[in-house]
Every structure is written in structure tokens, then in C-alpha cells.
Amino acid sequence: MDKIAAIRSFVEVANCGSFTKAAEHLDLSRLQVSRHIQEVEQWLSLRLLHRTTRSASLTLQGEEALQFCQRILSEVAAMESRAHSHNSELVGSIRIATPIGLGQHSLFYVVDRFIKIHPKVNIQLVMSDSFAQLVDERVDVALRYTEQPDENLIARRLMTIDAVLCAAPSYLDSATPLLEPIDLLAHNCLIHSAQQNWPFLKELQAEHVKVTGNLKANDMGVLVSAALRGHGIVRLPCDLANQYLASGQLKEVLPEFTTPGQTLWAVYLSRSYQQNLVRAFIDFTALQWQLDIKKWVPAH
């Protein structure tokens, strides 16, 4: 009996609540996972799981055993990391969830540098503008724009990214003048699915405008393309917008008003068995992103 493999299967089933999902995550057959669970139960002389045809849940003894098994796997991972650290090498795989725009631009360059320094590390990027479910999607670390990280996760602030309203000159040349945020109601806005209420600040006074438009998407890249083609006004994080503002392809809208940005956090589970690798990647990323990303301002 490979006790470590069996324990890993038990922990995965406990976290997923499903033999099938656990088998997919571990790249094993469902039969192998089932045998692992039987081996652990025989070894401990305990019934660890309530089983149905569709799900699995922990018994009281299983809940207690899970804590010990998680600790065992964490210690094994730490031991392996320490052994590799004697050779000054990071080894392993890490699965990172990231917003699409961030993954295509700023994060890509961080990952490129990281794997050049640590060639024995494998990185898989899961790009989506929806929050990844760390357990269900087997994510080791997620990068999230949020003002309040989930209290059940370990979180580290990476940076704040300013936001800006902008549009192509071709759109603005024929558009109704914009003097106040409320004027946006007379314009076609290109809307991210999670950001239909656009916030503004001026002299510490806050207001929100519920904008409308003929294009909504959950991908910032699509909205950038539409804006560049003159379809409307878009609200972008400055890591995406600055290059187009600098080139003149997009122009800032309502510059007298501050458009609050978003704080980017790295979050991960305390039970992660790759904690040393996760921490090394987060430390490296934080070092690359020591400065917040501000709005591009033309030189005078």
C-alpha cells in the first residue's frame, strides 16, 4: 500500500465531495481512488466517508482523520521542497487562475521570467474573468481584483491598478459632449459583465452611473477591440489602457473625475501542498510589481 497516494486520494475526495471529481483531479481512475479509500479505512479501522451514487461526505471520524491527513501531506510537500532547496532549485507544478487581460499582458511577462529562472517548474494558467473555485478547479494560487479577499483564504496584496474611461477619437469626434458622469447615459458604453455600475470620485464625492450599451462581454480584450474600432466608451484597467492612451489610439474621457481602480490580490488555500512553490511565485510576482499601475499622463 502506498500510504501517501492513498492519503492524497482521501483528502481529494473529502474536498471535492466526489470520487469522480477526485479521480479527474488526481489523473487516476475512479476505481483506483475507491481502492485508496478502502485501504486507508482498513489501515485506520475506521469508516471515513458516507457514500452515495453521486457524492461522498465525511463521517465524524473522517473529519478528524482529514485534519491529520492534510497535515501529513503538507509535511511531505515541505520535506520535498527542503530537499530540492539544497540544490537551489524549485521543482513542481503550479496552477494559477488569473483574469484574462492580466494573464495576457502583465502576468505573462512575470511567468516568462519565473520559468527562465526556475526551469523545473511547470506553470498552468487558468484565465477567466470569473473567480476561480480553488478546490473544484485545482487552483494553487488565484490572482483576484477585490477590495475584500475571502477570509477563508490566505491573501497578499500585490498592487492597485488605476482605471480610466476612454474611447477612440473617431467615436468622440461625432459624439455628444461629455461634461459629467451622468452624460454617459446618452452614450454607447462597452460594458464588462461584472462592471455595469461605473464609479466616480470628485472632491471626495462619490457617485455611480449605471451605463448602457450594445456590447457586453466578460473579456476585456473584446472590449478593447471594440473601443479601438470606435464603437463606444470603455472603462479599462490602466495596465491595458496605457499603451493605447500613449499612442493616441484611445483618448481619456471625463479626466476631471477619478475612476477608482482595483486592488489585485494573490490568494491561496492554507492546505495547499505546494505552499513553498506558491509562496516563491507570489514573492517573485510581488517583487516584479512593487509599484501600483497609474494612469498614463502625457508629458508637458
C-alpha positions as CSV (number, residue, x, y, z in Angstrom):
1,M,0.0,0.0,0.0
2,D,1.3,3.4,-1.0
3,K,0.1,5.3,2.1
4,I,0.9,8.8,0.7
5,A,-1.0,8.1,-2.5
6,A,-3.9,6.7,-0.6
7,I,-4.0,9.6,1.8
8,R,-3.9,12.0,-1.1
9,S,-6.9,10.3,-2.7
10,F,-8.8,10.5,0.6
11,V,-8.1,14.2,1.0
12,E,-9.1,15.0,-2.5
13,V,-12.4,13.1,-2.2
14,A,-13.1,14.9,1.1
15,N,-12.5,18.3,-0.5
16,C,-14.4,17.5,-3.8
17,G,-17.2,15.5,-2.2
18,S,-17.0,13.2,-5.2
19,F,-15.0,10.1,-6.2
20,T,-15.3,11.1,-9.9
21,K,-14.0,14.6,-9.5
22,A,-11.2,13.5,-7.2
23,A,-10.1,10.9,-9.8
24,E,-10.1,13.6,-12.5
25,H,-8.0,15.9,-10.4
26,L,-5.5,13.2,-9.5
27,D,-5.4,11.8,-13.0
28,L,-6.5,8.4,-11.7
29,S,-9.4,6.0,-12.4
30,R,-12.4,6.1,-10.2
31,L,-11.6,2.5,-9.2
32,Q,-8.1,3.4,-8.1
33,V,-9.4,6.2,-5.9
34,S,-12.0,3.9,-4.4
35,R,-9.3,1.3,-3.6
36,H,-7.2,4.0,-2.0
37,I,-10.1,5.0,0.3
38,Q,-10.7,1.3,1.2
39,E,-7.0,0.9,2.0
40,V,-7.0,4.0,4.3
41,E,-10.2,2.8,6.1
42,Q,-8.7,-0.7,6.6
43,W,-5.4,0.8,7.8
44,L,-7.2,3.0,10.4
45,S,-10.0,0.6,11.1
46,L,-12.4,3.5,10.6
47,R,-15.2,4.4,8.3
48,L,-14.2,7.8,6.9
49,L,-16.9,8.5,4.3
50,H,-20.6,8.3,3.7
51,R,-21.0,7.1,0.1
52,T,-23.9,7.6,-2.3
53,T,-24.0,7.1,-6.1
54,R,-23.3,10.8,-6.7
55,S,-21.4,12.1,-3.7
56,A,-19.3,11.4,-0.7
57,S,-19.3,13.1,2.7
58,L,-17.2,12.8,5.8
59,T,-18.1,10.8,8.9
60,L,-17.2,12.3,12.3
61,Q,-14.2,10.0,12.3
62,G,-13.4,11.1,8.7
63,E,-13.5,14.8,9.7
64,E,-10.9,14.1,12.4
65,A,-8.8,12.0,10.1
66,L,-8.9,14.6,7.4
67,Q,-7.0,17.1,9.6
68,F,-4.2,14.7,10.3
69,C,-4.0,13.6,6.6
70,Q,-3.8,17.2,5.4
71,R,-1.0,17.8,7.9
72,I,0.8,14.7,6.6
73,L,0.6,15.8,3.0
74,S,1.8,19.3,3.9
75,E,4.8,17.9,5.8
76,V,5.6,15.6,2.9
77,A,5.5,18.6,0.5
78,A,7.6,20.7,2.8
79,M,10.2,17.9,3.1
80,E,10.4,17.6,-0.7
81,S,10.8,21.3,-1.1
82,R,13.5,21.5,1.5
83,A,15.3,18.6,-0.2
84,H,15.1,20.5,-3.6
85,S,16.2,23.8,-2.0
86,H,19.6,22.3,-1.2
87,N,20.2,22.4,-4.9
88,S,18.8,26.0,-5.0
89,E,16.1,24.7,-7.4
90,L,12.3,25.0,-7.3
91,V,10.6,21.9,-8.7
92,G,7.0,21.1,-9.2
93,S,3.8,22.3,-10.9
94,I,1.6,25.3,-10.1
95,R,-1.8,26.1,-11.4
96,I,-2.6,29.8,-11.4
97,A,-6.0,31.4,-12.0
98,T,-5.9,34.9,-13.4
99,P,-8.2,37.5,-15.1
100,I,-7.9,37.2,-18.8
101,G,-6.5,40.7,-19.5
102,L,-3.9,40.4,-16.7
103,G,-2.9,37.0,-17.9
104,Q,-2.4,38.1,-21.5
105,H,-0.3,41.2,-20.6
106,S,1.3,41.9,-17.2
107,L,1.3,38.4,-15.8
108,F,2.7,36.8,-18.9
109,Y,6.0,38.6,-18.5
110,V,6.2,37.6,-14.8
111,V,5.6,34.0,-15.7
112,D,8.2,34.2,-18.5
113,R,10.9,35.5,-16.1
114,F,9.9,33.0,-13.4
115,I,10.3,29.9,-15.6
116,K,13.5,31.1,-17.0
117,I,14.9,31.3,-13.5
118,H,13.3,28.0,-12.4
119,P,13.2,25.8,-15.5
120,K,12.0,22.7,-13.5
121,V,8.7,24.5,-12.5
122,N,5.7,23.8,-14.7
123,I,3.0,26.6,-14.8
124,Q,-0.5,26.2,-16.0
125,L,-2.6,29.4,-16.4
126,V,-6.4,29.3,-16.0
127,M,-7.7,32.5,-17.5
128,S,-11.1,33.7,-16.7
129,D,-12.7,37.0,-15.6
130,S,-14.9,35.0,-13.1
131,F,-13.5,34.0,-9.7
132,A,-12.0,30.5,-9.9
133,Q,-13.1,27.9,-7.3
134,L,-9.7,26.9,-5.9
135,V,-10.8,23.4,-4.8
136,D,-13.0,22.5,-7.7
137,E,-10.6,23.8,-10.3
138,R,-7.5,22.6,-8.6
139,V,-6.0,26.1,-8.4
140,D,-2.9,26.6,-6.3
141,V,-3.0,30.4,-6.4
142,A,-5.5,32.9,-7.8
143,L,-5.0,36.5,-8.7
144,R,-8.1,38.5,-8.0
145,Y,-9.3,42.1,-8.2
146,T,-11.2,42.6,-5.0
147,E,-11.4,45.1,-2.1
148,Q,-12.1,42.3,0.4
149,P,-10.4,38.9,0.0
150,D,-12.2,35.8,1.2
151,E,-11.4,35.5,4.9
152,N,-11.0,31.7,4.4
153,L,-8.1,32.2,2.1
154,I,-4.5,33.4,2.7
155,A,-4.2,36.7,0.8
156,R,-1.4,39.0,-0.1
157,R,-1.9,42.4,-1.7
158,L,0.1,42.8,-4.9
159,M,-0.8,46.2,-6.3
160,T,-3.6,48.7,-7.1
161,I,-4.3,49.3,-10.8
162,D,-5.9,52.6,-11.8
163,A,-8.9,52.6,-14.1
164,V,-9.7,55.0,-16.9
165,L,-12.6,55.8,-19.2
166,C,-11.6,56.1,-22.8
167,A,-12.8,56.0,-26.4
168,A,-11.4,56.2,-29.9
169,P,-11.0,59.7,-31.4
170,S,-13.4,58.5,-34.2
171,Y,-16.1,57.9,-31.7
172,L,-15.6,61.2,-29.7
173,D,-15.5,63.3,-32.9
174,S,-19.1,62.7,-33.6
175,A,-20.4,62.1,-30.1
176,T,-22.4,64.2,-27.7
177,P,-20.1,66.2,-25.4
178,L,-19.2,64.7,-22.0
179,L,-19.0,67.1,-19.1
180,E,-20.4,65.0,-16.2
181,P,-20.6,61.2,-15.5
182,I,-24.4,61.4,-15.9
183,D,-23.8,62.3,-19.6
184,L,-22.7,58.7,-20.1
185,L,-26.4,57.8,-20.3
186,A,-26.5,59.4,-23.7
187,H,-23.6,57.4,-25.0
188,N,-22.9,53.8,-26.1
189,C,-20.8,52.2,-23.4
190,L,-18.8,49.0,-23.8
191,I,-19.5,47.1,-20.7
192,H,-17.7,44.3,-18.8
193,S,-20.2,41.8,-17.4
194,A,-19.1,42.5,-13.8
195,Q,-18.9,46.3,-14.1
196,Q,-22.2,47.8,-15.3
197,N,-22.2,50.4,-12.5
198,W,-19.3,52.8,-13.1
199,P,-17.9,54.6,-10.0
200,F,-16.6,58.2,-10.0
201,L,-15.0,60.5,-7.4
202,K,-14.6,64.2,-7.5
203,E,-13.5,66.2,-4.4
204,L,-14.3,63.1,-2.2
205,Q,-17.8,63.0,-3.6
206,A,-18.7,59.5,-4.9
207,E,-21.3,58.6,-7.5
208,H,-22.2,55.7,-9.7
209,V,-23.7,55.6,-13.1
210,K,-25.5,52.5,-14.4
211,V,-24.3,52.6,-18.0
212,T,-25.9,51.0,-21.1
213,G,-24.7,50.0,-24.4
214,N,-25.0,47.5,-27.3
215,L,-22.0,45.3,-26.3
216,K,-21.3,43.5,-23.1
217,A,-18.6,40.9,-22.6
218,N,-16.7,39.1,-19.9
219,D,-13.4,39.6,-21.7
220,M,-11.5,43.0,-21.5
221,G,-9.7,42.1,-24.8
222,V,-13.0,42.1,-26.7
223,L,-14.0,45.5,-25.2
224,V,-10.6,47.0,-26.1
225,S,-11.0,45.8,-29.7
226,A,-14.5,47.4,-29.9
227,A,-13.3,50.6,-28.4
228,L,-10.4,50.9,-30.9
229,R,-12.9,50.5,-33.7
230,G,-14.9,53.4,-32.5
231,H,-17.9,51.6,-31.1
232,G,-18.2,53.4,-27.8
233,I,-16.7,54.3,-24.4
234,V,-15.0,51.7,-22.3
235,R,-13.7,51.5,-18.7
236,L,-10.3,49.8,-18.6
237,P,-7.6,49.0,-16.1
238,C,-4.6,51.1,-16.8
239,D,-2.3,48.1,-17.5
240,L,-4.4,47.6,-20.6
241,A,-5.3,51.2,-21.4
242,N,-1.9,53.0,-21.0
243,Q,-0.4,51.8,-24.3
244,Y,-3.4,53.0,-26.3
245,L,-3.5,56.3,-24.5
246,A,0.2,56.9,-25.1
247,S,-0.2,56.1,-28.8
248,G,-3.3,58.2,-29.2
249,Q,-5.5,55.3,-30.4
250,L,-7.7,56.0,-27.4
251,K,-8.4,59.3,-25.5
252,E,-9.4,59.7,-21.9
253,V,-13.0,60.6,-21.2
254,L,-14.0,62.7,-18.2
255,P,-10.4,63.3,-17.0
256,E,-11.6,65.7,-14.2
257,F,-13.2,62.8,-12.4
258,T,-11.3,60.0,-10.7
259,T,-12.4,56.5,-11.7
260,P,-11.4,54.3,-8.8
261,G,-9.2,51.4,-9.6
262,Q,-9.0,47.9,-8.2
263,T,-6.6,46.2,-5.8
264,L,-5.0,42.9,-7.0
265,W,-4.5,40.1,-4.5
266,A,-2.9,36.7,-4.6
267,V,-5.0,34.2,-2.7
268,Y,-4.4,30.6,-1.9
269,L,-5.6,27.8,0.4
270,S,-3.9,27.1,3.6
271,R,-4.0,23.5,2.8
272,S,-2.0,23.8,-0.4
273,Y,0.6,21.0,-0.6
274,Q,2.7,23.3,-2.8
275,Q,3.0,26.1,-0.3
276,N,6.7,26.7,-0.8
277,L,6.3,26.9,-4.5
278,V,3.2,29.1,-4.2
279,R,5.0,31.4,-1.8
280,A,8.0,31.6,-4.0
281,F,5.9,32.5,-7.0
282,I,3.9,35.1,-5.1
283,D,7.1,36.6,-3.6
284,F,8.6,36.8,-7.1
285,T,5.4,38.4,-8.5
286,A,5.2,41.0,-5.7
287,L,8.9,41.9,-6.4
288,Q,8.1,42.5,-10.1
289,W,5.0,44.6,-9.2
290,Q,6.4,46.7,-6.5
291,L,4.7,49.8,-7.8
292,D,1.0,50.4,-8.4
293,I,0.0,50.9,-12.0
294,K,-1.1,54.6,-12.5
295,K,-2.9,56.2,-15.4
296,W,-0.6,57.4,-18.3
297,V,-0.2,61.2,-18.3
298,P,1.2,63.0,-21.3
299,A,4.4,64.9,-20.9
300,H,4.1,68.6,-20.9
